[in-house]
């Protein structure tokens, strides 16, 4: 799991490997390293937004799966938007909108 320290620190208590980052260059390098070692990577939505070109590359391959989580400041809606896109791709229409 990678993101701002305040957002990801609680997950350490669950036994999840955490990688706090403080700038984009560090985050980009860390993501590339994590992609070699992990099949599933949790990123804060803010990082997914900021690292979009790198994240998009990994959408084209089976692993790693990059999973968005809200940051400590709240959700940006990126996670739900990705779920809607994947459902629409799978069934041909967005069945999640009410």
N, C-alpha and C positions, 0 to 999 in steps of 0.2 A: 504494500500500500504506500502510495506516495502523495504528498501534499504538504500544506503548511503544518508546522508542528502542533499547533492547537487543534487542528482538525483531525489529525491521525493518531495522536498520542494515546487516546483511550483504547484503541484497537490493540495496542501492544499487550495489554492485560489479557486479551483473548488468545495470545500466542501468535498473532499475525506479525510478520516481518514488516517493519515500518521504515520508511526512508523520507525523513523530513527534508524539504528543500526550501531555499530562501530566494533563489533567483532562477530565471528561465534557462540560462545556459547550463546551470547545474542540473536542473530538472530534465532538460533534453538529453544530456549525457547519461543521467541516471536511468531514464526510461529505456534508452538503447541497451544498457547493461542488464536491466531487469528483463527485457524481452528475450535475452539469451538464456536466462536462468529460470523463468517462471512461465507457467501456462496460463495463469490468470493474474491480471494486475488491476488493482483498484486504484483509481486516480480521483482526486477531487474534481468536481465539475469545472471549477475555475482553471485548473491545470489542463483539463481536456480542451477547454476553450482556447487557452494560450498556446498549447502545443498541437493545435489542430492538424497542421501538415504532417507531423510525425504520426499522430494517432490515426489519420486517414490511411497511411501506408499499411498499418497493421490490420485495418478492416478487410483488406484483400487477402489475408492469409489466415489459416485456421488458428494458429496460436502466435502470440498470446491473445487471449480475450481481454479487452480493456473495458472495465466496468466502472461507470461513473458513480460517485457518492457525493452527497452534499458536503459543503465545507462547514466549518463552525459558524459561518455567517448566514447559512441557509441555502436552499436549493435555487439553482438557476433554471431548472426545468429541463436540463440537458438529458438527464437520465430518462425521463418520461418521453421526451421527443425521440430518443433513440429506440425505445421500446416500440413506439408507434410506427416508426419507419420500418423496423424489422417485421412487425406484424403485417403491415401493409404489403411489404415485399413477399411475405409468405402466403398470404391469403388473397392478395389482389385488391384489397380495399382496407381503409382504416375502420376497424370495428370497435376501437376503443373510445372514440369521441362520442359524447352523449348528446 
